[in-house]
Amino acid sequence: MTIKQNPLDAVYTEGAVTDAAELYDNWAEEYEADLRAVGYAAAGRCARALASADPMLSSPILDLGCGTGLSGEALQGVGFKEIDGYDCSEGMLALARKKDCYRELFRVDLAQPDSIPDRGYRHAVLAGVLHHTHAPPETLAQTLARLPQEGCIVFSLNDETLRFPEYTDYISDLVESGQVAVVSEEYGPHLPGRDVGARVYVLRKC
């Protein structure tokens, strides 16, 4: 008998994911229930961090790696209204379309945000997106290129991603080169039911 691997186990095992779009297409129907069962916290933490950085709440938001819309719901929950979602999985996007938190939704390669059209986004959110099997560190600079000066990029690095120093090294390089300033950085829960934490960053484009 073949035992089906829990997608969470695949995501948090080095080298286990070979095709992120296929993984999430197959996982889409159970995705939210699986994450809620272990207390998924990154989307809410990112939304609150961005609201603290921009309390006006009127800025258009680029939600990269929006999945089924958990991050869009979190952003809407803190008061943001103009949110567009982008994801690599059509299965995830199909579920996000059923929610009332996005203006528009688009399919995109998460590792190639430079293909995203210029739609006047002020800030970008990447909740749970930066991961060695999903999106490389360069995704940060490519996403920042879609934002204006003083715009913010908000993202999380979970414990698995933090094992790869190229992510934090890349952030340090962005700061030291004067491309961004750190608005906030806080370690906290990501999937508390699995004892997984994450560091949430808010970087402002200089």
C-alpha positions in Angstrom: 0.0 0.0 0.0 1.3 3.5 -0.9 1.0 6.1 1.8 0.3 9.6 0.5 2.8 12.1 1.8 1.4 15.1 3.7 2.2 18.2 1.5 3.4 20.0 4.7 6.0 17.3 5.1 7.2 17.8 1.5 7.4 21.6 1.9 9.4 21.3 5.1 11.8 18.6 3.8 14.9 19.8 1.9 14.8 18.7 -1.7 11.3 17.2 -1.5 9.5 19.6 -3.8 10.5 19.4 -7.5 7.4 21.2 -9.0 5.8 23.8 -6.8 2.9 24.5 -9.1 2.0 20.8 -9.3 2.3 20.4 -5.5 -0.1 23.2 -4.9 -2.5 22.3 -7.6 -2.8 18.8 -6.0 -3.0 20.3 -2.5 -5.4 23.1 -3.2 -8.6 21.6 -1.8 -7.1 20.6 1.5 -4.6 23.5 1.8 -6.5 25.8 4.1 -7.7 23.1 6.4 -4.2 21.7 6.7 -2.7 25.1 7.5 -5.4 26.1 9.9 -5.0 22.8 11.7 -1.5 23.7 12.7 -2.2 27.4 13.4 -0.8 29.1 10.3 0.3 32.6 11.4 2.5 34.1 8.7 -0.3 35.7 6.6 -1.7 37.5 9.6 1.7 38.6 10.9 2.7 40.0 7.5 -0.6 41.9 7.2 -0.3 43.4 10.7 3.3 44.4 10.0 2.4 46.2 6.8 -0.5 48.0 8.5 1.9 49.2 11.1 4.3 50.5 8.4 1.4 52.2 6.4 -1.5 53.0 8.7 -3.3 54.9 6.0 -4.4 51.5 4.5 -5.2 53.0 1.1 -2.3 51.7 -0.9 -2.7 49.1 -3.7 -1.0 45.8 -2.7 0.8 43.2 -4.7 0.1 39.8 -3.0 2.7 37.5 -4.5 2.2 33.8 -3.8 -1.4 34.5 -2.7 -2.4 30.8 -2.8 -6.1 30.3 -1.9 -6.4 33.8 -0.5 -5.4 33.5 3.1 -3.0 36.5 2.8 -5.6 38.5 0.9 -8.1 37.8 3.7 -5.5 38.9 6.3 -4.7 42.1 4.4 -8.4 42.9 4.0 -8.9 42.1 7.7 -6.5 44.9 8.8 -8.1 47.3 6.4 -6.4 47.2 3.0 -8.9 47.2 0.1 -6.9 47.3 -3.2 -5.2 43.9 -3.4 -4.2 41.9 -6.5 -3.1 38.3 -6.1 -0.5 36.4 -8.0 0.3 32.6 -7.7 1.9 29.8 -9.7 -1.0 27.4 -9.0 -4.2 27.6 -11.0 -5.8 25.3 -8.5 -5.1 27.7 -5.7 -6.2 30.7 -7.7 -9.5 29.0 -8.5 -10.3 28.9 -4.8 -9.0 32.5 -4.2 -11.4 33.7 -6.9 -14.3 32.6 -4.7 -13.3 35.1 -2.0 -14.1 38.7 -1.9 -10.7 40.1 -1.1 -9.0 40.6 -4.5 -9.5 43.1 -7.3 -7.9 40.7 -9.7 -5.9 37.4 -9.7 -3.1 36.3 -12.1 -1.0 33.2 -12.6 2.8 33.9 -12.5 6.1 32.2 -11.9 6.9 33.1 -8.3 10.6 33.2 -9.1 10.0 35.7 -11.9 8.1 38.7 -10.4 9.6 40.9 -13.1 6.9 39.6 -15.4 4.2 41.3 -13.2 2.7 44.3 -15.0 3.0 47.8 -13.6 -0.3 48.4 -11.9 0.7 51.1 -9.5 1.4 48.9 -6.5 2.7 50.7 -3.4 3.6 47.6 -1.4 4.2 43.9 -1.9 3.5 41.0 0.4 5.2 37.6 0.2 3.8 35.6 3.0 5.4 32.2 3.2 6.8 32.5 -0.4 10.5 32.7 0.0 11.7 29.1 0.1 14.6 27.2 -1.4 12.1 25.2 -3.5 9.8 28.0 -4.5 11.5 31.4 -4.9 15.2 32.3 -4.6 16.5 35.4 -2.7 16.7 37.4 -5.9 12.9 37.4 -5.9 13.2 40.3 -3.3 15.0 42.6 -5.7 12.8 41.7 -8.6 9.7 42.5 -6.5 11.2 45.7 -5.2 11.7 46.8 -8.8 7.8 46.8 -9.2 7.5 49.3 -6.3 8.0 53.0 -6.0 10.5 54.7 -3.7 9.3 54.5 -0.1 7.2 51.4 -1.0 7.4 48.4 1.4 8.0 44.7 0.8 6.8 42.5 3.6 7.8 38.8 3.8 8.4 35.9 6.0 11.3 33.5 6.3 10.4 30.3 8.1 12.7 28.1 10.0 13.4 25.9 7.0 14.3 28.9 4.8 16.4 30.4 7.6 18.6 27.3 7.3 19.9 28.7 4.0 22.1 31.7 4.8 21.8 33.1 1.2 18.4 34.6 2.1 19.6 36.6 5.1 22.8 37.4 3.4 20.9 38.8 0.5 18.8 41.0 2.8 22.0 42.3 4.4 23.4 43.1 0.9 20.2 45.1 0.0 20.5 47.0 3.3 24.2 47.7 3.1 24.0 48.8 -0.5 21.3 51.4 0.4 18.5 49.8 -1.6 16.3 49.3 1.4 15.9 50.2 5.0 14.6 47.8 7.6 11.3 49.0 9.1 10.8 46.0 11.3 12.0 42.5 11.8 10.4 40.1 14.3 10.6 36.4 14.9 7.5 34.6 15.9 5.1 31.7 15.1 4.6 30.3 11.6 3.1 26.9 12.1 2.9 26.6 15.9 1.2 23.2 15.7 4.4 21.9 14.1 6.7 24.0 16.2 7.8 26.1 13.2 8.6 29.7 13.5 9.3 32.5 11.1 11.0 35.9 10.9 8.7 38.6 9.4 10.5 41.5 7.7 9.3 44.9 6.5 11.8 46.6 4.2 11.2 50.1 2.7 12.6 50.9 -0.7 15.1 53.7 -0.6 
